[in-house]
Amino acid sequence: MERYVTLKKIFVFLTILMMPFSLALGQATSGSVAGSVKDATGAAISHAEISLTSESTGVTSTAVANNAGEFLIQNLLPAIYDVKTVAPGFAPSVVKGIHVELNATVTANVILSLGTQTQT
């Protein structure tokens, strides 16, 4: 009986000791950017290349728009990002100052104008 009580105490102690770790696993550590890429008429531009670059670290994350022109870039550290979008037959677009926060999805819709990729 004493052994049972001792094992129960150890179990309770370990359970209490591990609680902060399990709570920490549920904490959000990143955010996301979602959006769409369209032309001036509102038509979706599929396969556009989207790159997000952190203004503070220079780290870049990329995605390719799906057939509906939509994209999602996840697991971004909280920071301010610049969004560059390129697609064949369209002028590149750069949107500066996208604020990504913890556990939030920021919308960054892009409208591309006709042109060439070499334009800046």
Salt bridges, closest charged atoms under 4 A:
ASP82 OD2 - LYS96 NZ 3.53
